[in-house]
Amino acid sequence: MKLRKRKPIGKYAVRYIERLYALYSKRLFFVAKNYVKDSDLAEDIMQTVFEKALLYPNSILKVPEEEISYFLIAMVKNTAYSFLKEEKQNAHEALTYDDGTEGDYVEDPNDNYLQLIDLHALKEKLNKLPEQQRDILLFRYVYGFKCKEIADMFHMSERNVKAKCSEARKNLRRLLARDKDI
């Protein structure tokens, strides 16, 4: 993975962003919480917004003082939408019950009908896949990495990752179907 070198942030920019945080953090938190309806996620959004501000201080410094609150609110809204979209894409039912025990099945909310997947069988079938296919599936669907990020980790092209992911899904589907036929 290739990392870009950044110019160090000046003390003025850091102090300015700290001052913005002190002035607007409570208001921005409530804006984020209004969108996501979750305090923890709202805090994550706040952290992400101010991380972006520190990564790109020139963007913040160019905004006129009287418009900075609108700019920060727009950043919060966009980040909230991104978080919600990502959460929706990775939606699944909890595997832990209220009493603290773990379940053996997971509900797939994306199906029109309720489909229960036996987790033990799925783990067993995943272990039968070739190591690279298994790793690509785990990084893609369990950990939520993008194909580009996986390509960087495995030192291969993005197209190759997509092909291997598709092949791994077919192999896993075949292994699971073979069990149902028996």
PAFIPA-498499 format. One record per residue (C-alpha): residue number from 1; residue in one letter; x, y, z. Coordinates in Angstrom, 1 decimal, m for minus. Last residue first. Example, Ala and Ser with C-alpha at 12.3 -4.5 7.8 and 13.67 -1.06 7.14 Angstrom:
REM residues 2
+-----+------+--------+--------+--------+
: pos : code :      x :      y :      z :
+-----+------+--------+--------+--------+
:   2 :    S :   13.7 :   m1.1 :    7.1 :
:   1 :    A :   12.3 :   m4.5 :    7.8 :
+-----+------+--------+--------+--------+
***
This chain:
REM residues 182
+-----+------+--------+--------+--------+
: pos : code :      x :      y :      z :
+-----+------+--------+--------+--------+
: 182 :    I :  m27.4 :  m35.0 :    1.0 :
: 181 :    D :  m28.7 :  m32.3 :   m1.5 :
: 180 :    K :  m28.5 :  m29.5 :    1.1 :
: 179 :    D :  m24.8 :  m30.2 :    1.8 :
: 178 :    R :  m23.9 :  m30.0 :   m1.9 :
: 177 :    A :  m25.7 :  m26.7 :   m2.1 :
: 176 :    L :  m23.4 :  m25.2 :    0.6 :
: 175 :    L :  m20.2 :  m26.4 :   m1.2 :
: 174 :    R :  m21.5 :  m25.1 :   m4.5 :
: 173 :    R :  m22.4 :  m21.7 :   m3.0 :
: 172 :    L :  m18.9 :  m21.5 :   m1.4 :
: 171 :    N :  m17.3 :  m22.3 :   m4.8 :
: 170 :    K :  m19.4 :  m19.7 :   m6.6 :
: 169 :    R :  m18.7 :  m17.1 :   m3.9 :
: 168 :    A :  m15.0 :  m17.9 :   m4.1 :
: 167 :    E :  m15.0 :  m17.5 :   m7.9 :
: 166 :    S :  m16.8 :  m14.1 :   m7.6 :
: 165 :    C :  m14.2 :  m12.9 :   m5.0 :
: 164 :    K :  m11.4 :  m14.2 :   m7.2 :
: 163 :    A :  m12.8 :  m12.2 :  m10.2 :
: 162 :    K :  m13.3 :   m9.1 :   m8.1 :
: 161 :    V :   m9.8 :   m9.3 :   m6.7 :
: 160 :    N :   m8.3 :   m9.8 :  m10.1 :
: 159 :    R :  m10.1 :   m6.7 :  m11.4 :
: 158 :    E :   m8.7 :   m4.7 :   m8.4 :
: 157 :    S :   m5.2 :   m5.7 :   m9.5 :
: 156 :    M :   m3.0 :   m7.6 :   m7.1 :
: 155 :    H :   m0.7 :   m6.9 :   m4.2 :
: 154 :    F :   m2.8 :   m8.7 :   m1.6 :
: 153 :    M :   m3.2 :   m5.7 :    0.6 :
: 152 :    D :   m3.5 :   m3.2 :   m2.2 :
: 151 :    A :   m6.1 :   m5.3 :   m4.0 :
: 150 :    I :   m8.0 :   m5.7 :   m0.8 :
: 149 :    E :   m8.2 :   m1.9 :   m0.5 :
: 148 :    K :   m9.3 :   m1.5 :   m4.1 :
: 147 :    C :  m12.0 :   m4.2 :   m3.6 :
: 146 :    K :  m13.5 :   m2.3 :   m0.7 :
: 145 :    F :  m13.1 :   m3.7 :    2.9 :
: 144 :    G :  m16.2 :   m4.6 :    4.8 :
: 143 :    Y :  m14.7 :   m6.8 :    7.5 :
: 142 :    V :  m17.1 :   m9.7 :    7.0 :
: 141 :    Y :  m18.0 :   m9.3 :    3.3 :
: 140 :    R :  m14.8 :   m8.2 :    1.5 :
: 139 :    F :  m12.0 :   m9.1 :    4.0 :
: 138 :    L :  m13.6 :  m12.4 :    4.7 :
: 137 :    L :  m14.3 :  m13.2 :    1.1 :
: 136 :    I :  m10.8 :  m12.3 :    0.1 :
: 135 :    D :   m9.3 :  m14.4 :    2.9 :
: 134 :    R :  m11.3 :  m17.4 :    2.0 :
: 133 :    Q :  m10.4 :  m17.1 :   m1.7 :
: 132 :    Q :   m6.7 :  m16.8 :   m0.8 :
: 131 :    E :   m6.8 :  m19.8 :    1.6 :
: 130 :    P :   m8.5 :  m22.1 :   m0.8 :
: 129 :    L :  m12.0 :  m22.9 :    0.3 :
: 128 :    K :  m12.6 :  m25.8 :    2.8 :
: 127 :    N :  m12.3 :  m23.5 :    5.8 :
: 126 :    L :  m15.2 :  m21.4 :    4.4 :
: 125 :    K :  m17.3 :  m24.5 :    4.3 :
: 124 :    E :  m16.7 :  m25.3 :    8.0 :
: 123 :    K :  m17.4 :  m21.7 :    8.9 :
: 122 :    L :  m20.7 :  m21.8 :    7.0 :
: 121 :    A :  m21.7 :  m25.1 :    8.6 :
: 120 :    H :  m21.1 :  m23.6 :   12.0 :
: 119 :    L :  m23.0 :  m20.4 :   11.1 :
: 118 :    D :  m26.1 :  m22.3 :   10.0 :
: 117 :    I :  m27.9 :  m19.7 :    7.7 :
: 116 :    L :  m31.5 :  m18.9 :    8.4 :
: 115 :    Q :  m33.4 :  m17.3 :    5.5 :
: 114 :    L :  m36.4 :  m15.2 :    6.3 :
: 113 :    Y :  m38.2 :  m14.3 :    3.1 :
: 112 :    N :  m37.7 :  m11.4 :    0.9 :
: 111 :    D :  m34.0 :  m11.7 :    1.5 :
: 110 :    N :  m31.9 :   m8.7 :    2.6 :
: 109 :    P :  m32.5 :   m9.3 :    6.3 :
: 108 :    D :  m30.4 :  m12.5 :    6.4 :
: 107 :    E :  m31.0 :  m14.0 :    9.8 :
: 106 :    V :  m28.0 :  m15.6 :   11.5 :
: 105 :    Y :  m27.9 :  m19.0 :   13.1 :
: 104 :    D :  m26.0 :  m20.7 :   15.9 :
: 103 :    G :  m26.7 :  m17.9 :   18.4 :
: 102 :    E :  m24.4 :  m16.5 :   21.0 :
: 101 :    T :  m25.3 :  m16.3 :   24.6 :
: 100 :    G :  m25.5 :  m12.9 :   26.4 :
:  99 :    D :  m29.0 :  m13.1 :   27.8 :
:  98 :    D :  m30.2 :  m10.6 :   25.2 :
:  97 :    Y :  m29.1 :  m12.8 :   22.4 :
:  96 :    T :  m25.8 :  m12.4 :   20.5 :
:  95 :    L :  m25.7 :  m13.0 :   16.7 :
:  94 :    A :  m27.1 :   m9.6 :   15.9 :
:  93 :    E :  m29.0 :   m9.3 :   12.7 :
:  92 :    H :  m27.2 :   m8.2 :    9.6 :
:  91 :    A :  m26.8 :   m4.9 :    7.7 :
:  90 :    N :  m23.4 :   m4.4 :    5.9 :
:  89 :    Q :  m25.0 :   m2.4 :    3.1 :
:  88 :    K :  m27.2 :   m0.5 :    5.5 :
:  87 :    E :  m24.3 :    0.4 :    7.7 :
:  86 :    E :  m22.3 :    1.7 :    4.8 :
:  85 :    K :  m25.3 :    3.8 :    3.7 :
:  84 :    L :  m25.8 :    5.1 :    7.2 :
:  83 :    F :  m22.1 :    6.0 :    7.6 :
:  82 :    S :  m22.0 :    7.8 :    4.3 :
:  81 :    Y :  m25.2 :    9.7 :    5.1 :
:  80 :    A :  m23.8 :   10.7 :    8.5 :
:  79 :    T :  m20.5 :   11.8 :    6.8 :
:  78 :    N :  m22.4 :   14.0 :    4.4 :
:  77 :    K :  m24.5 :   15.5 :    7.1 :
:  76 :    V :  m21.5 :   16.1 :    9.4 :
:  75 :    M :  m19.6 :   17.8 :    6.5 :
:  74 :    A :  m22.6 :   19.9 :    5.7 :
:  73 :    I :  m22.8 :   20.9 :    9.3 :
:  72 :    L :  m19.1 :   21.9 :    9.3 :
:  71 :    F :  m19.6 :   24.1 :    6.2 :
:  70 :    Y :  m22.7 :   25.7 :    7.6 :
:  69 :    S :  m20.8 :   26.5 :   10.9 :
:  68 :    I :  m17.8 :   27.8 :    8.9 :
:  67 :    E :  m19.9 :   30.4 :    6.9 :
:  66 :    E :  m19.3 :   33.5 :    9.0 :
:  65 :    E :  m15.6 :   32.7 :    9.4 :
:  64 :    P :  m15.0 :   32.5 :    5.6 :
:  63 :    V :  m14.0 :   29.0 :    4.4 :
:  62 :    K :  m10.4 :   28.9 :    3.1 :
:  61 :    L :   m8.9 :   27.7 :    6.4 :
:  60 :    I :  m11.2 :   24.7 :    6.5 :
:  59 :    S :  m10.1 :   23.4 :    3.1 :
:  58 :    N :   m6.5 :   24.2 :    3.9 :
:  57 :    P :   m6.7 :   22.0 :    7.0 :
:  56 :    Y :   m7.2 :   18.8 :    5.0 :
:  55 :    L :   m6.1 :   16.0 :    7.2 :
:  54 :    L :   m7.0 :   17.9 :   10.4 :
:  53 :    A :  m10.5 :   18.8 :    9.1 :
:  52 :    K :  m10.9 :   15.2 :    7.9 :
:  51 :    E :  m10.1 :   14.0 :   11.5 :
:  50 :    F :  m12.6 :   16.6 :   12.7 :
:  49 :    V :  m15.4 :   15.1 :   10.6 :
:  48 :    T :  m14.4 :   11.5 :   11.4 :
:  47 :    Q :  m14.5 :   12.2 :   15.2 :
:  46 :    M :  m17.9 :   13.9 :   14.9 :
:  45 :    I :  m19.2 :   10.9 :   12.9 :
:  44 :    D :  m17.9 :    8.5 :   15.5 :
:  43 :    E :  m19.6 :   10.5 :   18.2 :
:  42 :    A :  m22.9 :   10.4 :   16.2 :
:  41 :    L :  m22.5 :    6.6 :   15.9 :
:  40 :    D :  m22.2 :    6.3 :   19.7 :
:  39 :    S :  m25.1 :    8.6 :   20.3 :
:  38 :    D :  m27.5 :    6.8 :   17.9 :
:  37 :    K :  m30.4 :    8.3 :   16.0 :
:  36 :    V :  m28.4 :    8.6 :   12.8 :
:  35 :    Y :  m29.6 :   11.9 :   11.4 :
:  34 :    N :  m30.6 :   13.7 :   14.7 :
:  33 :    K :  m27.5 :   12.3 :   16.4 :
:  32 :    A :  m25.3 :   14.0 :   13.7 :
:  31 :    V :  m27.0 :   17.3 :   14.2 :
:  30 :    F :  m26.8 :   16.9 :   18.0 :
:  29 :    F :  m23.1 :   16.2 :   17.7 :
:  28 :    L :  m22.6 :   19.2 :   15.4 :
:  27 :    R :  m24.2 :   21.5 :   18.0 :
:  26 :    K :  m22.1 :   20.1 :   20.8 :
:  25 :    S :  m18.8 :   20.3 :   18.8 :
:  24 :    Y :  m19.3 :   23.8 :   17.4 :
:  23 :    L :  m17.3 :   26.2 :   19.6 :
:  22 :    A :  m14.8 :   23.9 :   21.2 :
:  21 :    Y :  m14.2 :   22.0 :   17.9 :
:  20 :    L :  m13.8 :   25.2 :   16.0 :
:  19 :    R :  m11.2 :   26.4 :   18.5 :
:  18 :    E :   m9.4 :   23.1 :   18.1 :
:  17 :    I :   m9.5 :   23.5 :   14.3 :
:  16 :    Y :   m8.0 :   27.0 :   14.7 :
:  15 :    R :   m5.4 :   25.8 :   17.1 :
:  14 :    V :   m4.3 :   23.1 :   14.7 :
:  13 :    A :   m4.3 :   25.4 :   11.7 :
:  12 :    Y :   m2.2 :   28.0 :   13.5 :
:  11 :    K :    0.2 :   25.3 :   14.8 :
:  10 :    G :    1.0 :   24.3 :   11.2 :
:   9 :    I :    0.0 :   20.9 :    9.8 :
:   8 :    P :    3.0 :   18.9 :    8.5 :
:   7 :    K :    3.1 :   18.4 :    4.7 :
:   6 :    R :    1.6 :   15.1 :    3.8 :
:   5 :    K :    3.4 :   12.1 :    2.4 :
:   4 :    R :    1.1 :    9.8 :    0.5 :
:   3 :    L :    1.0 :    6.2 :    1.5 :
:   2 :    K :    1.4 :    3.3 :   m1.0 :
:   1 :    M :    0.0 :    0.0 :    0.0 :
+-----+------+--------+--------+--------+
***
